[in-house]
């Protein structure tokens, strides 16, 4: 399972609507920071594809002004290469 955390800055006047929508996402934990304008988001994903889809969802969200990654860890995956070698990602 992959885990990533972000600082999320809502667009002006969009804090409450962004918070409500993010709290509905089962793959996202929202933590309010001491600075009430910033959220801490913790995203969970099972695959790299899920991680990309979730990041794209956040990136394209019009209520989100800025998204800054603070931490990410993905489980190591073994990928078969064209030969008999295996690559670790």
C-alpha positions in Angstrom: 0.0 0.0 0.0 1.3 3.5 -0.9 0.9 6.5 1.4 1.5 10.1 0.5 0.9 13.3 2.4 0.3 16.8 1.0 -0.3 20.3 2.2 -3.4 21.5 0.5 -4.2 25.2 0.1 -7.8 25.9 -0.8 -8.7 28.7 -3.3 -10.1 31.9 -1.7 -13.7 31.3 -0.4 -13.6 27.5 -1.2 -12.3 26.2 2.1 -15.5 24.7 3.4 -16.6 23.1 0.1 -13.2 21.6 -0.4 -13.1 20.3 3.1 -16.5 18.7 2.8 -15.7 17.0 -0.5 -12.3 15.7 0.6 -13.8 14.3 3.8 -16.1 12.1 1.6 -13.1 10.4 -0.1 -12.5 7.0 1.4 -8.9 7.0 0.2 -8.1 10.4 1.9 -7.7 11.5 5.5 -8.0 15.2 6.1 -6.2 16.8 9.1 -6.8 20.4 9.9 -3.7 22.4 10.7 -3.1 25.1 13.2 -3.2 27.5 10.2 -6.8 27.1 9.4 -6.3 27.9 5.7 -4.2 24.8 5.1 -5.2 21.1 5.2 -2.9 18.1 5.6 -4.1 15.3 3.3 -3.0 11.7 3.7 -3.7 9.6 0.6 -3.8 5.8 0.5 -3.4 3.8 -2.7 -3.0 0.1 -3.5 -1.3 0.6 -6.9 0.7 3.3 -8.8 -2.3 3.7 -11.1 -4.6 4.6 -8.1 -1.9 7.0 -6.8 -1.8 8.8 -10.2 -5.6 8.9 -10.5 -6.0 10.4 -7.0 -3.2 13.0 -7.6 -4.8 14.0 -10.9 -8.2 14.3 -9.2 -6.6 16.7 -6.6 -4.6 18.6 -9.2 -7.6 19.3 -11.3 -9.9 20.3 -8.4 -10.9 23.9 -9.0 -11.3 24.6 -5.2 -7.7 23.7 -4.6 -5.2 26.5 -5.1 -1.9 24.6 -4.4 -0.9 21.1 -3.4 2.6 20.4 -1.9 3.8 16.9 -1.4 5.5 16.4 2.0 6.0 12.6 2.1 5.5 9.5 0.0 6.3 5.9 0.4 5.3 3.1 -2.0 5.8 -0.5 -1.4 8.5 -1.9 -3.6 7.1 -3.7 -6.7 9.0 -6.2 -8.8 8.5 -5.6 -12.5 9.5 -8.1 -15.2 11.8 -6.5 -17.8 12.1 -7.6 -21.4 14.8 -10.2 -20.5 15.0 -12.6 -17.6 16.1 -9.8 -15.3 13.7 -8.2 -12.7 13.7 -4.6 -11.8 12.6 -3.2 -8.5 10.5 0.0 -8.6 
